[in-house]
Amino acid sequence: MSQFRSEKMELIQLFIQSEAAHGTLHELGEVGAVQFKDLNVEKSAFQRLFVSDVRRCDDMLRILRIFADALVKEKMPARPDKALSPGSVVELHEKLTELEKEIKEHNVSFTALKTQRQELDEHCRVLKQGAKWFQNAYTRGVSFTSPTQEADASGVEMMEGGGGAQKTGMLGHIAGCCATSGIADLARTLFRATRGNMLLKHEEIEDLNTDDHDAVSKSVFVVFFSGDRSRSKIGKICDSFNSNKYKLPESQQQQTELLTQVEERLRDLSLVIDKTHEYRRSKLSVVRDSVAPWTEHVKRELGVFHTLNMFNYDVTHKCLIAEGWCPTEDLNDVREALRRGTAKSGATVQTVLNVVRFRETPPTFFRNSKVAQGTQKIVDAYGMARYQEFNPATFSVITFPFLFGVMFGDIGHGTLMLFGALGLIAVEKQWEGKKLNEIIAPAFYGRYVLLLMSLFSIYCGGVYNECFGIALLPWSYYALDCPEEGGPCGATPIAPPAFGVDPVWSIAENKLGFANSFKMKISIILGVSQMCFGLACKTANCLYFKKWKDLLFENIPEYIFLLSIFGYLCVLIVYKWCTDWVGLGLPAPALLDTLLGMLLEFGSPIPAENVLYQGQATVQTILVIVAVLAVPMMLFPKPLLLRAEHKDGYQPMEMENKDDEEGGSSHGGHSGAEFDFSECMIHQSIHTIEFVLGAVSNTASYLRLWALSLAHAGLSEVFWERVMLNVLEMETHPVLHALAMFAGFAIWASMTFGVLMVMETLSACLHDIRLHWVEFQNKFYGGDGVVFTPLNFAAILAAYVEAESELLSAKKIAD
């Protein structure tokens, strides 16, 4: 019965020895059948018993994320078969903290070494490129100053004064390296600051030695100038552009000597960096194989400690008290898990489980198969069912794809969707539990819904006799008689078609009128049928919860009102279809005029052209009177009866005891609560007005089945006739005809996939969801229940995977 109503729940109370609590919750987490209640609601998160353990687990997850990112960066794949045991939470935290400290210190040193290597590499490029520029200058007879301050022999330090002070009034220079994107701004600023009395030479570095994937492109530059004041000004401007300034001697001999020193230093530093990198990898190899299992272990521990924070100690502080909800069918599994937890922890006292009576409403839990999970999620998106309320997802497994098929009916398009659904089902085992693309993921999770949608689309396409906008089924009720001289063809009846709409309608002049009439009437019949089925679900709820007032003075009057008007309309539609009006020699009455005359011209004679059967006026008068009387039956009796029951303003005590003895929550909603007749009357008035108006609007809403079906068929026909048919009828050279057919097919296929298979599918799904949420479920579905969320390690790990996937998607969007 869990498919039709949620699982029956029991409120259990646990007395767990403190030493066995941790192990017991681990076993319960594997079973995943107990949702614990928070017994410390009045306490903040920092006042809970196990807040320090929660912080420790959060810290370990942070450290493990750092290690995981480092392993990915180092391209060190894990070997799960060589994972180490995590040990206790305290031991694992100490181990991870110590390792994090070592790696942090190493990262600081490693970063400093890489920065120093980059500076040496830049200095080499400055010396090599500067030597070329100086050689060109000497060739032209340009004189430079000799530096008065000798730099360090290593040549590594960044020069505050660039090329040194000047002895005479010759040209000076400052050499360095800056971002290529800032060279133009640097040149413009220097030109304005020196009023044009400078020369800037620059060259982009093509293969700068760096391990940073986000490194910016850099360029070597040398600024030639005259005067000490210019040196100070130019040096400050270069600093403002985050430029690194390097020593660049004027003489070729000094340049060669300094270049040799820098290259030697660069080679030594590269060896040091390689050794440091190997040390870093050796440290990461300690946790290389254990990061993934340790992360999973810590996530489980975090769930355990969060749950332990919901428990209370007894007065002796030797025992933890817990309360929670458990499905009745899983009680034996829970008892076995408690026994295993006590045995593994070595506790001397077995955990005690008591089933207690309850008055509050339990959470809602459904056991669903893989096929039903997709529609269950669609229903749950509207709202979770109340405890033991009729589950609409059980019927939506069929009704949702069927109504989609009514809107999307086409044999060809349904077949394409079928292939896609079968492909997703074929890779089910490979993709299950993995991170998927945000576009593919919804289709994969609803693969069985897609399968049923495709099957019903093929079925309805067969009924409509449509395949990519073409009449496919060959049989016909008529034999065509077309004159040789041309003109309209005659049609002679032979035998009814074996299945579906007669293909002769695809060439008939009144094809659109026939399709309109047929699909509109089908939509009304399907809509009224589904709404009546919604009322039947409400009847089942009233009988199950013993809500006799709701049954007699809400549900039955709703039946009467809906069937008296729109149920009668459906009967007229079927009657009109079954009557041979041509054989009777009478015009077929317009049902819309009949319905409007029935409601707006009450008691007036029915025009002869709208009469369908003998005694029609009497029947319609009775039905209108019955429908009108049903409205006050919905409005007044229930509030008046509730007022009589609440003479003193409160629910009678015997009703509370009765509900308590039944062991369930008070589904009537008045148990022990103060009664307000005016509020009850207003609520009932809103419900009555909503149903009466909704009966009209909801029936009209089902006409979207007709509208989307016509739109889908029209687009399919337009794409075929305007693209493929025109190409096929072309009279030209065979080669050109073949090329035109190839191009035409490509255009037709892309339009079919993009518009019909994607956009039309999404549109039909949205309309289908609307019909189920509003027109069907509002007849009986409360949707204000509480979801059953037990301590379940599998669900916890899946939630982490989903959160990480959403975070990754958000980062991609931000980038």
C-alpha positions in Angstrom: 0.0 0.0 0.0 3.0 2.4 0.2 2.5 3.1 -3.5 -1.0 4.5 -2.8 -0.4 5.8 0.7 2.7 6.6 2.6 4.4 4.1 4.9 2.9 3.7 8.3 5.2 5.3 10.9 6.0 4.5 14.5 7.5 7.0 17.0 10.3 5.2 18.8 12.3 6.1 21.9 15.9 4.9 22.3 17.9 4.6 25.5 21.5 4.2 24.4 24.6 3.7 26.6 27.0 6.6 26.0 29.9 4.3 24.9 27.6 2.6 22.3 26.0 5.8 20.9 28.6 6.4 18.2 28.7 2.8 16.9 25.0 2.4 17.1 24.4 5.5 14.9 26.8 4.2 12.4 24.7 1.0 12.1 21.5 3.0 11.9 23.0 5.2 9.2 23.7 2.2 7.1 20.1 1.0 7.5 18.7 4.5 6.8 15.3 4.0 8.5 15.1 6.4 11.4 14.5 10.1 11.3 15.5 11.5 14.7 13.7 14.4 16.4 15.6 17.3 17.8 15.3 17.2 21.6 17.4 20.3 22.1 15.5 22.8 20.1 16.0 25.4 22.8 19.8 25.2 22.6 21.9 26.9 20.0 24.4 25.1 17.9 27.2 26.1 20.2 25.5 24.7 23.3 25.1 21.1 21.9 26.9 18.2 23.4 29.1 17.3 20.4 29.8 20.7 19.0 33.6 20.2 19.3 33.4 17.0 17.2 31.3 18.7 14.6 34.0 21.4 14.3 36.7 18.8 14.1 34.9 17.1 11.2 34.4 20.4 9.4 38.1 21.2 9.8 39.0 17.7 8.4 36.8 18.2 5.4 38.5 21.5 4.7 42.0 19.9 4.9 40.9 17.0 2.7 39.6 19.4 0.1 43.0 21.1 0.0 44.7 17.7 -0.4 42.3 16.6 -3.1 43.0 19.8 -5.1 46.7 19.4 -4.7 46.6 15.8 -5.9 44.6 16.8 -9.0 47.1 19.6 -9.7 50.0 17.1 -9.3 48.2 14.6 -11.5 48.5 11.8 -8.8 45.6 9.4 -9.3 44.4 7.5 -6.2 44.7 3.8 -5.7 41.6 2.8 -3.6 43.0 -0.7 -2.9 45.9 0.9 -1.0 43.9 3.3 1.2 44.9 3.5 4.9 42.5 3.0 7.8 41.3 6.4 9.1 41.3 5.3 12.8 39.4 7.4 15.3 38.2 10.9 14.6 40.7 12.5 17.0 43.7 10.5 15.6 42.7 11.3 12.0 42.3 15.0 12.8 45.8 15.1 14.5 47.4 13.3 11.5 45.7 15.6 8.9 46.5 18.8 10.9 50.2 17.9 11.2 50.4 17.0 7.5 48.6 20.2 6.5 51.1 22.3 8.6 54.1 20.6 6.9 52.6 21.1 3.4 51.7 24.7 4.2 55.3 25.5 5.2 56.6 23.7 2.2 54.2 25.6 -0.1 55.5 28.9 1.3 59.1 27.9 0.5 58.2 26.4 -2.8 56.3 29.6 -3.9 59.3 31.7 -2.8 61.7 29.5 -4.9 59.4 29.7 -7.9 59.2 33.5 -7.6 63.0 33.7 -7.4 63.4 31.4 -10.4 61.0 33.6 -12.4 62.9 36.7 -11.5 66.2 35.0 -12.6 64.6 33.9 -15.8 63.4 37.5 -16.5 66.8 38.8 -15.7 68.3 36.5 -18.3 65.9 37.7 -20.9 66.7 41.3 -20.0 70.4 40.7 -20.4 70.1 38.9 -23.7 67.6 41.3 -25.3 69.4 44.4 -23.8 72.7 43.2 -25.3 71.1 43.4 -28.7 69.8 46.9 -28.2 73.1 48.1 -26.8 74.9 46.6 -29.8 72.6 48.5 -32.2 73.2 51.7 -30.2 77.0 51.3 -30.3 76.8 50.7 -34.0 75.1 54.1 -34.4 77.7 55.9 -32.2 75.6 56.4 -29.1 77.5 56.8 -25.8 76.3 55.6 -22.4 77.3 56.4 -18.8 79.4 53.9 -16.8 77.7 52.8 -13.6 79.3 54.2 -10.5 77.7 51.6 -8.2 78.7 48.0 -8.6 75.8 45.6 -7.9 76.1 42.3 -6.2 78.1 39.7 -8.2 75.0 37.5 -8.5 73.1 40.1 -10.5 69.9 38.8 -9.0 68.8 41.7 -6.8 66.3 44.2 -8.3 68.0 47.6 -8.8 66.4 50.6 -7.2 68.5 52.9 -9.5 68.4 50.6 -12.6 71.6 51.0 -14.5 73.4 53.1 -11.8 74.3 56.8 -11.4 75.8 58.9 -14.2 79.2 60.4 -14.2 78.6 62.8 -17.1 75.7 64.0 -19.1 75.6 61.0 -21.3 72.5 58.7 -21.7 71.3 56.6 -18.8 69.0 53.6 -18.9 66.7 51.5 -16.7 65.9 47.9 -17.7 63.2 45.6 -16.4 60.2 43.4 -17.1 56.5 44.2 -16.9 53.1 42.8 -18.1 52.7 43.1 -21.8 49.2 44.5 -21.4 50.7 47.5 -19.5 53.5 48.4 -22.0 51.4 50.8 -24.0 50.2 52.7 -20.8 53.8 52.7 -19.5 55.1 54.2 -22.7 52.4 56.9 -22.7 53.0 57.8 -19.1 56.8 58.0 -19.5 56.4 60.1 -22.6 54.2 62.6 -20.8 56.4 62.6 -17.6 59.6 63.3 -19.5 58.0 65.4 -22.2 59.3 63.1 -24.8 62.9 63.0 -23.6 63.2 59.3 -23.4 63.3 56.2 -25.6 61.5 53.0 -24.7 62.5 49.7 -26.3 60.5 46.6 -25.5 60.1 43.0 -26.7 57.5 40.3 -25.6 58.8 37.2 -23.8 57.5 34.3 -25.8 58.4 31.3 -23.6 58.7 32.5 -20.1 59.6 29.7 -17.7 56.6 29.5 -15.3 54.4 26.8 -13.9 51.4 29.1 -13.3 48.6 28.4 -15.7 47.2 31.9 -15.1 50.5 33.6 -15.6 50.3 36.9 -17.6 52.3 37.6 -20.6 55.4 39.7 -19.9 57.7 41.9 -21.9 61.3 43.1 -21.6 61.9 46.8 -21.7 64.8 49.3 -21.5 64.2 53.0 -21.0 66.9 55.4 -22.3 67.0 58.9 -20.8 69.2 61.8 -19.8 69.6 63.3 -16.3 69.4 62.2 -12.7 66.0 63.8 -12.2 64.6 61.7 -15.0 66.1 58.5 -13.5 64.2 59.1 -10.2 61.0 59.9 -12.0 61.2 57.0 -14.4 62.0 54.6 -11.6 58.9 55.5 -9.7 56.7 55.2 -12.7 58.0 51.8 -13.5 57.4 50.8 -9.8 53.8 52.0 -10.1 53.2 49.6 -13.0 54.5 46.6 -10.9 57.6 46.3 -13.0 60.7 44.3 -11.9 63.9 46.3 -12.6 67.1 44.5 -13.3 70.8 45.4 -13.6 71.9 45.8 -17.2 75.6 46.8 -17.7 76.6 48.9 -20.7 79.7 47.0 -21.7 79.5 43.7 -23.6 82.0 42.0 -21.3 80.1 42.9 -18.1 76.8 41.7 -19.7 78.4 38.4 -20.6 79.8 37.9 -17.2 76.6 38.8 -15.4 74.6 36.5 -17.8 76.9 33.6 -17.0 76.4 34.2 -13.2 72.6 34.5 -13.6 72.3 31.3 -15.7 74.4 29.4 -13.3 72.3 30.5 -10.4 69.2 29.6 -12.4 70.4 26.1 -13.0 71.2 25.6 -9.3 67.8 27.0 -8.3 66.0 24.7 -10.7 67.7 21.7 -9.1 66.5 22.9 -5.7 63.0 23.4 -7.0 62.9 19.9 -8.5 64.1 18.4 -5.2 61.5 20.4 -3.3 58.8 19.3 -5.7 59.8 15.7 -5.2 59.6 16.2 -1.4 56.1 17.7 -1.8 54.9 14.8 -3.9 56.3 12.4 -1.3 54.3 14.1 1.4 51.2 14.0 -0.7 51.7 10.4 -1.5 51.1 9.7 2.2 47.4 10.6 1.7 47.3 10.0 -2.1 45.3 6.8 -1.8 43.3 7.7 1.3 41.8 11.2 0.5 38.6 9.8 -1.1 37.8 7.1 1.5 38.8 9.4 4.4 36.5 12.2 3.0 33.6 9.7 2.8 34.4 8.6 6.4 34.5 12.1 7.7 31.2 13.0 6.0 29.6 10.0 7.7 31.1 11.0 11.1 29.7 14.5 10.6 26.3 13.1 10.0 26.6 11.0 13.2 27.7 13.9 15.4 25.0 16.2 14.0 22.5 13.5 15.0 24.1 13.0 18.4 23.5 16.7 19.0 19.8 16.0 18.9 20.0 13.6 21.8 19.6 14.3 25.5 21.4 12.8 28.5 19.5 11.2 31.3 19.9 12.4 34.9 22.9 10.1 35.5 24.7 11.3 32.3 25.4 7.6 31.5 22.7 7.2 28.9 21.6 9.1 25.8 17.9 9.5 25.1 16.6 9.8 21.5 13.3 9.9 19.7 12.6 9.4 16.1 10.2 8.2 13.4 10.6 4.8 11.8 8.5 3.0 9.2 6.7 0.1 10.8 8.1 -2.4 8.2 11.7 -1.4 9.2 11.4 -1.9 12.9 13.0 -5.3 12.8 15.9 -4.0 10.8 16.3 -1.1 13.3 16.4 -3.6 16.2 19.0 -5.7 14.5 21.1 -2.5 13.8 20.9 -1.6 17.5 22.1 -5.1 18.5 25.1 -4.9 16.1 26.0 -1.4 17.3 26.0 -2.5 20.9 28.1 -5.5 20.1 30.7 -3.6 18.1 31.1 -0.9 20.8 31.6 -3.5 23.5 28.9 -1.9 25.7 27.6 -3.9 28.6 24.0 -2.7 28.3 21.8 -3.4 25.2 20.1 -0.4 23.7 16.4 -0.2 24.7 13.8 0.6 22.0 10.2 1.6 23.0 7.4 2.3 20.6 5.4 5.2 22.0 2.0 6.7 21.2 2.0 10.0 19.4 -0.4 12.8 18.6 1.7 14.8 16.1 1.7 14.2 12.4 4.4 11.8 11.3 6.6 12.5 8.2 5.7 11.1 4.8 7.7 8.3 3.1 7.1 6.4 -0.1 8.9 3.4 -1.4 9.2 3.9 -5.1 10.6 1.8 -7.9 13.0 3.2 -10.5 10.1 3.7 -12.9 8.0 5.7 -10.4 10.8 7.9 -9.0 10.6 10.4 -11.9 6.8 11.2 -11.5 7.2 11.1 -7.7 9.7 13.9 -7.9 7.4 15.9 -10.1 4.6 15.5 -7.5 7.0 16.3 -4.6 8.1 19.5 -6.4 4.5 20.8 -5.9 4.5 19.7 -2.2 4.9 16.6 -0.1 1.8 14.6 0.5 0.4 14.6 4.0 0.9 11.5 6.1 -1.2 8.6 4.7 -2.7 10.9 2.1 -3.5 9.4 -1.4 -0.4 9.6 -3.5 -1.1 11.1 -6.9 2.3 10.0 -8.2 1.0 6.4 -8.4 -1.4 7.4 -11.1 0.8 10.1 -12.7 3.1 7.3 -13.8 0.5 6.7 -16.5 -1.5 9.9 -16.7 1.5 12.2 -17.1 3.1 10.5 -20.1 -0.4 9.8 -21.6 -1.4 13.5 -21.6 2.0 14.4 -23.0 1.4 11.9 -25.8 -2.0 13.6 -26.5 -0.1 16.9 -27.0 3.0 15.5 -28.7 1.4 12.6 -30.6 3.5 11.7 -33.7 4.9 8.3 -34.6 8.1 9.7 -35.9 8.9 12.1 -33.1 7.9 9.5 -30.5 10.2 7.0 -32.1 13.1 9.5 -31.9 12.3 10.1 -28.2 12.1 6.3 -27.7 15.6 5.8 -29.0 16.9 8.6 -26.7 15.2 7.1 -23.7 16.5 3.6 -24.5 20.0 5.1 -24.8 19.8 6.7 -21.4 18.6 3.4 -19.9 21.4 1.5 -21.6 24.0 3.7 -19.8 22.2 3.6 -16.5 24.8 1.5 -14.6 27.7 3.6 -15.9 26.2 7.0 -15.1 24.4 6.2 -11.9 25.8 8.2 -9.0 28.1 10.3 -11.2 28.2 14.0 -11.8 26.4 14.8 -15.1 26.0 17.8 -17.3 23.2 20.1 -16.0 21.4 19.6 -19.3 21.7 15.8 -19.5 21.1 15.2 -15.8 17.3 15.9 -15.8 16.8 13.7 -18.8 18.8 10.9 -17.2 17.0 11.0 -13.9 13.6 11.0 -15.8 14.7 8.3 -18.3 11.8 6.0 -17.5 9.3 8.9 -17.7 10.8 9.7 -21.1 10.3 6.1 -22.1 6.6 6.1 -21.3 6.2 9.5 -22.9 7.7 8.2 -26.1 5.5 5.1 -26.1 2.3 7.1 -25.5 3.5 9.6 -28.2 3.8 6.8 -30.7 0.3 5.5 -29.7 -1.4 8.9 -30.0 0.5 9.5 -33.2 -1.1 6.3 -34.5 -4.5 7.5 -33.4 -3.9 10.8 -35.2 -2.3 9.0 -38.1 0.7 11.4 -38.1 4.4 10.6 -38.7 6.6 13.7 -39.2 3.4 15.5 -40.4 2.5 12.8 -42.9 -0.5 10.4 -42.9 1.3 7.0 -42.5 -1.3 4.3 -41.8 -2.5 3.0 -45.2 -6.0 1.8 -44.5 -9.0 4.0 -45.3 -12.8 4.0 -44.8 -13.2 5.5 -48.3 -12.3 4.7 -51.9 -11.3 7.8 -53.8 -12.8 8.5 -57.2 -10.8 11.2 -58.9 -11.9 12.4 -62.4 -9.3 12.3 -65.2 -10.0 15.9 -66.2 -9.1 17.0 -62.7 -11.2 18.6 -59.9 -12.3 17.4 -56.5 -12.2 13.7 -55.8 -15.2 11.7 -54.7 -15.1 9.3 -51.8 -17.1 6.1 -51.5 -17.4 4.4 -48.0 -15.9 0.9 -47.9 -15.1 -0.2 -44.3 -14.0 1.5 -41.1 -10.2 1.8 -40.7 -8.6 -0.8 -38.4 -7.0 1.9 -36.2 -6.6 5.6 -36.0 -7.9 8.5 -38.0 -8.7 7.8 -41.7 -5.8 9.0 -43.9 -8.2 10.5 -46.3 -8.6 13.4 -44.0 -5.0 14.5 -44.7 -6.1 15.5 -48.2 -9.6 16.7 -47.4 -10.5 20.4 -47.8 -12.0 20.5 -44.3 -9.0 18.7 -42.7 -8.4 21.5 -40.1 -12.1 21.7 -39.1 -12.2 17.9 -38.5 -9.0 17.9 -36.5 -10.2 20.9 -34.5 -13.5 19.2 -33.6 -12.0 15.8 -32.8 -9.1 17.0 -30.6 -11.2 19.6 -28.8 -13.8 17.1 -27.8 -11.2 14.5 -26.8 -9.5 17.1 -24.6 -12.8 17.9 -22.8 -13.6 14.2 -22.2 -10.0 13.6 -20.9 -10.1 16.7 -18.7 -13.5 15.9 -17.1 -12.4 12.3 -16.6 -9.2 13.3 -14.8 -11.0 15.8 -12.6 -13.6 13.2 -11.6 -10.7 10.8 -10.8 -9.3 13.6 -8.6 -12.7 13.7 -6.7 -12.5 9.9 -6.4 -9.1 10.2 -4.7 -10.7 12.7 -2.3 -13.5 10.2 -1.6 -10.8 7.6 -0.8 -9.1 10.1 1.6 -12.4 10.9 3.3 -13.2 7.2 3.8 -9.7 6.4 5.1 -9.5 9.3 7.6 -13.2 9.0 8.4 -14.0 12.6 7.5 -17.7 12.1 7.1 -18.6 15.7 7.0 -16.1 16.3 4.1 -17.5 13.3 2.3 -21.2 14.2 2.6 -21.0 18.0 2.4 -18.0 18.6 0.2 -17.1 15.6 -1.9 -20.5 14.4 -3.0 -21.8 18.0 -3.9 -18.6 18.5 -5.9 -19.4 15.3 -7.9 -23.0 16.5 -8.4 -21.9 20.0 -9.6 -19.2 18.8 -12.0 -21.1 15.9 -13.5 -24.4 17.8 -13.9 -22.8 20.3 -16.2 -19.5 19.0 -17.7 -20.2 15.3 -17.2 -23.4 15.9 -19.2 -21.4 17.7 -21.9 -19.2 14.6 -22.2 -22.3 12.4 -22.6 -23.6 14.8 -25.4 -20.2 14.5 -27.2 -20.3 10.7 -27.1 -24.0 10.7 -28.1 -23.3 13.0 -31.1 -20.4 10.8 -32.2 -22.6 7.7 -32.1 -25.5 9.2 -34.0 -25.6 9.0 -37.9 -26.8 12.5 -38.5 -26.4 12.1 -42.3 -28.6 9.0 -42.3 -31.2 10.9 -40.2 -31.1 13.7 -42.7 -30.5 16.2 -39.9 -27.7 18.7 -39.2 -25.5 17.9 -36.3 -26.4 20.2 -33.4 -23.7 22.6 -32.1 -22.8 21.4 -28.5 -21.4 24.8 -27.5 -24.8 26.4 -28.3 -26.5 23.6 -26.4 -24.4 24.1 -23.3 -24.7 27.9 -23.3 -28.4 27.7 -23.8 -28.7 25.2 -20.9 -27.0 27.6 -18.5 -28.0 31.1 -19.8 -31.5 30.4 -21.1 -32.8 28.3 -18.3 -36.4 27.2 -18.8 -36.5 28.5 -22.4 -37.5 26.1 -25.2 -34.6 24.5 -27.0 -34.3 25.6 -30.7 -35.0 22.7 -33.1 -31.5 22.7 -34.6 -30.0 22.1 -31.1 -32.3 19.2 -30.1 -30.4 15.9 -29.8 -33.0 13.6 -28.1 -36.5 13.4 -26.8 -37.0 15.1 -23.4 -33.8 17.1 -23.6 -35.3 20.2 -22.1 -36.5 18.4 -19.0 -33.2 16.7 -18.4 -31.2 19.9 -18.8 -33.6 21.8 -16.4 -33.2 19.1 -13.8 -29.4 19.0 -14.1 -29.1 22.8 -13.8 -31.4 22.8 -10.6 -29.3 20.0 -9.1 -26.0 21.8 -9.9 -27.3 25.0 -8.3 -28.5 23.2 -5.2 -25.1 21.5 -4.8 -23.5 25.0 -4.2 -25.2 25.7 -0.8 -24.7 22.1 0.1 -20.9 22.7 -0.2 -21.1 26.0 1.6 -23.3 25.8 4.7 -23.7 22.3 6.3 -20.1 21.6 7.2 -19.5 24.9 9.1 -22.9 24.6 10.9 -22.1 21.0 12.0 -18.7 22.0 13.3 -20.3 24.9 15.2 -22.7 22.5 16.8 -19.9 20.2 17.9 -17.9 23.0 19.4 -20.5 24.4 21.8 -18.0 25.7 24.2 -15.6 26.8 21.6 -13.2 23.8 21.9 -13.0 20.3 20.5 -14.9 17.9 22.9 -12.6 15.8 25.1 -14.1 12.5 24.0 -13.0 13.2 20.4 -9.4 13.7 21.6 -9.4 10.4 23.5 -10.9 8.6 20.5 -8.1 9.9 18.3 -5.5 9.0 20.8 -6.8 5.4 21.1 -6.6 5.1 17.3 -2.9 5.9 17.6 -2.9 8.5 14.9 -2.8 12.3 14.6 -6.0 14.2 14.5 -6.7 14.5 10.8 -9.8 16.5 11.4 -7.7 19.5 12.4 -9.8 20.5 15.4 -8.4 18.4 18.2 -8.2 20.5 21.3 -7.9 23.7 19.3 -10.0 26.9 19.7 -12.9 27.0 17.2 -13.7 30.2 15.3 -17.0 29.9 13.3 -16.4 33.0 11.2 -12.9 31.7 10.1 -14.4 28.3 9.3 -17.2 30.0 7.3 -14.8 32.1 5.4 -12.6 29.1 4.6 -15.6 27.1 3.4 -16.8 30.0 1.2 -13.4 30.3 -0.4 -13.3 26.6 -1.1 -16.8 26.6 -2.6 -16.1 29.6 -4.8 -12.8 28.1 -5.9 -14.4 24.8 -6.8 -17.4 26.4 -8.7 -15.2 28.7 -10.7 -12.5 26.1 -11.0 -14.8 23.6 -12.6 -15.3 26.0 -15.5 -11.7 27.3 -15.7 -10.1 23.8 -15.2 -12.3 22.3 -17.9 -11.2 25.1 -20.3 -7.6 24.6 -19.2 -7.7 21.1 -20.6 -8.2 22.6 -24.1 -4.4 23.1 -24.0 -4.3 19.4 -25.0 -6.1 20.3 -28.2 -4.1 23.5 -28.8 -0.6 22.0 -28.4 -1.6 18.9 -30.5 -2.7 21.1 -33.3 0.4 23.3 -33.0 2.7 20.2 -33.1 0.9 18.7 -36.1 0.9 22.1 -37.9 4.6 22.7 -37.4 5.5 19.1 -38.5 3.4 19.6 -41.7 4.9 23.0 -42.4 8.5 21.7 -42.0 7.8 18.8 -44.2 6.0 20.6 -47.0 8.1 23.8 -47.1 11.5 22.1 -46.8 11.6 18.4 -47.8 8.6 18.3 -50.2 9.8 21.3 -52.1 13.3 19.8 -52.4 11.9 16.4 -53.6 9.8 18.1 -56.3 12.6 20.1 -57.7 13.3 19.5 -61.4 17.0 20.1 -62.1 20.3 18.4 -62.8 20.7 15.1 -60.8 23.8 16.3 -59.1 22.3 19.6 -58.1 19.2 17.7 -57.0 21.2 15.4 -54.8 23.0 18.4 -53.2 19.7 20.1 -52.7 18.2 17.0 -51.1 21.2 16.8 -48.8 21.0 20.5 -47.8 17.2 20.2 -47.4 17.3 17.2 -45.3 19.9 18.8 -43.0 17.7 21.9 -42.6 14.6 19.8 -42.0 16.4 17.5 -39.5 17.8 20.5 -37.5 14.5 22.3 -37.4 12.7 19.0 -36.4 15.2 18.4 -33.6 15.6 22.0 -32.3 11.9 23.1 -32.5 9.9 19.9 -32.2 12.1 17.5 -30.2 13.5 20.1 -27.8 11.2 23.2 -27.6 7.9 21.4 -28.1 8.9 18.7 -25.7 9.7 21.2 -23.0 6.5 23.1 -23.7 4.3 20.0 -23.6 6.0 18.9 -20.3 5.3 22.3 -18.7 1.7 22.2 -19.7 1.4 18.6 -18.6 2.8 19.5 -15.1 0.3 22.4 -14.9 -2.6 20.0 -15.6 -1.5 17.6 -12.9 -0.6 20.2 -10.3 -3.6 22.5 -10.7 -6.5 20.8 -12.5 -6.0 17.3 -11.0 -4.2 17.6 -7.6 -6.2 20.5 -6.3 -9.3 18.3 -6.1 -7.8 16.3 -3.2 -4.1 16.9 -2.6 -3.0 18.9 0.4 0.7 18.9 -0.4 1.7 20.3 3.0 3.3 17.1 4.5 6.8 16.7 6.0 9.4 14.8 4.1 10.9 11.7 5.8 14.6 12.4 6.2 16.3 9.6 8.1 19.9 9.3 9.0 21.1 7.7 5.8 24.7 7.7 4.8 23.9 7.0 1.2 21.6 10.1 1.1 24.3 12.2 2.9 27.0 11.3 0.4 24.6 11.9 -2.5 23.7 15.3 -1.1 27.4 16.2 -1.0 27.9 15.2 -4.6 24.9 17.2 -5.7 26.2 20.3 -3.7 29.6 20.0 -5.2 28.1 19.7 -8.7 26.0 22.8 -8.2 29.1 24.7 -6.8 31.1 23.6 -9.9 28.3 24.8 -12.2 28.2 28.2 -10.4 31.9 28.6 -10.8 31.7 27.9 -14.5 28.9 30.4 -14.9 30.9 33.0 -12.9 34.0 32.4 -15.0 
